[in-house]
Amino acid sequence: MIVVAAMVFYGFNYYTDKQEAISWSDHCLFYGYDSSGEINLKKWDISLTNDAFIRFRKTYLNGRQEYFSFNLRRFKNMDYLGTTTRGTIRFKTMADDIIVQTYNDRNGNVDSMATTLNIPVKNMEAERLDSLLTALNFLKKLR
C-alpha cells in the first residue's frame, strides 16, 4: 500500500502514455515552483504544453514581464542544485534553444536565446526529480 501511495505521489518512473507524462510534468513544475525568493513578483505561470513546450512567464509589480520557452525536442539534460526543501532545476538545451523575452523593461524589450533555464523549486525529493527527468526524456523521444 505504501509503494502504491508513493507512486501516485511521485508519479510513475516509466511512461507509456504521452498525456500522462505531460500531466505529471506540468503538475510537478507548477506545484514545485518556488516564487518566495522574488518579492516583487506579481504573478507567474509555468506549464508544459501538449505540443511539448515548457513555458515560463513572470510578471513583476512594475509591469515588467519575463518569458522563457523551449521545445523538449531540444532538451539535453536537467541538473538540480539544492536540498529537498529548496533548490533550482537547471534545464539545458542542445544549443541556444530557449527563447528569452522581456516586456515593459526600462531598458527596452529584449528578445534573445539561451542554453539554460533556471527554475527555483521547493519540496523536490530525489524520486520526484528522477520521475520528472524520466517523463521529459520520454516526451523528447516522441515526435
C-alpha positions in Angstrom: 0.0 0.0 0.0 2.8 2.4 0.8 4.5 1.7 -2.5 1.3 2.5 -4.4 0.9 5.7 -2.5 4.5 6.7 -3.2 4.0 6.0 -6.9 0.9 8.2 -7.0 2.6 11.0 -5.1 5.8 11.0 -7.1 4.5 9.9 -10.4 5.5 6.8 -12.3 9.1 6.3 -13.4 8.1 4.6 -16.6 5.7 6.3 -19.1 3.8 4.7 -21.8 1.3 7.5 -22.4 2.1 11.0 -23.7 -0.8 12.7 -21.8 0.2 11.0 -18.6 3.8 12.2 -18.9 2.6 15.8 -19.8 0.2 15.9 -16.9 2.7 14.7 -14.4 5.5 17.0 -15.6 3.1 20.0 -15.7 1.9 19.2 -12.2 5.4 18.7 -10.9 6.7 22.0 -12.3 3.6 24.1 -11.4 3.4 22.9 -7.8 7.2 22.7 -7.3 7.9 26.3 -8.4 9.1 28.5 -5.6 8.3 32.1 -6.0 9.2 33.1 -2.4 12.7 34.4 -3.4 11.2 37.1 -5.7 9.5 39.7 -3.5 8.5 41.9 -6.5 6.8 39.1 -8.4 3.1 39.9 -9.0 2.2 36.6 -10.8 3.7 33.7 -12.6 2.8 30.8 -14.8 4.7 27.7 -15.7 3.4 24.9 -17.8 4.3 22.0 -20.2 2.0 22.2 -23.2 0.5 19.3 -25.2 3.0 20.2 -28.0 5.9 19.6 -25.6 6.9 23.2 -24.9 8.0 24.3 -21.4 6.7 27.8 -21.0 7.5 30.1 -18.0 6.2 33.6 -17.6 6.9 36.0 -14.7 5.2 39.4 -14.2 6.5 41.8 -11.7 4.8 44.6 -9.8 6.2 47.3 -12.0 4.7 45.6 -15.1 7.9 44.1 -16.4 7.5 40.6 -17.8 10.0 37.8 -18.5 9.1 34.9 -20.8 11.0 31.7 -21.4 10.1 28.8 -23.7 11.7 25.8 -25.3 10.6 22.6 -27.0 11.5 19.3 -25.4 12.9 18.1 -28.7 15.9 20.4 -27.9 16.2 19.3 -24.3 19.6 18.0 -23.4 19.7 17.5 -19.6 18.4 18.6 -16.3 20.5 19.3 -13.1 19.4 20.0 -9.6 21.2 22.3 -7.2 19.9 22.4 -3.6 18.3 20.3 -0.9 14.9 18.5 -0.8 13.4 21.7 0.8 14.6 24.3 -1.7 16.7 24.3 -4.8 17.0 25.1 -8.5 16.2 23.0 -11.5 18.6 23.8 -14.4 17.3 22.8 -17.8 19.9 22.6 -20.5 19.2 22.5 -24.2 21.4 21.4 -27.1 22.2 25.0 -28.2 20.7 28.4 -27.8 17.2 26.9 -28.0 15.5 28.7 -25.1 13.5 31.8 -26.1 14.0 34.6 -23.7 11.8 37.7 -24.0 11.3 40.7 -21.7 8.5 43.2 -22.0 7.9 46.6 -20.4 11.5 46.8 -19.3 13.1 50.2 -18.6 16.0 49.2 -20.8 13.7 48.2 -23.7 12.1 44.9 -24.7 14.7 42.2 -25.4 14.5 39.0 -27.4 17.3 36.6 -27.0 18.2 32.9 -26.9 19.8 30.9 -24.1 21.1 27.4 -23.4 20.0 27.1 -19.8 16.8 27.9 -17.8 16.9 28.0 -14.0 13.7 27.5 -12.1 13.6 27.8 -8.3 11.7 24.9 -6.7 10.6 23.7 -3.3 9.9 20.2 -1.9 11.8 18.3 -4.6 12.9 14.9 -3.4 15.2 12.7 -5.5 12.4 10.4 -6.6 10.3 13.3 -7.8 13.2 14.8 -9.7 14.0 11.4 -11.2 10.4 10.9 -12.3 10.3 14.4 -13.9 13.5 13.7 -15.8 12.2 10.3 -17.0 8.9 12.0 -18.2 10.8 14.8 -20.0 13.1 12.3 -21.7 10.0 10.2 -22.7 8.4 13.3 -24.3 11.6 14.3 -26.0 11.6 11.0 -27.9 8.1 11.5 -29.2 7.9 13.4 -32.5 
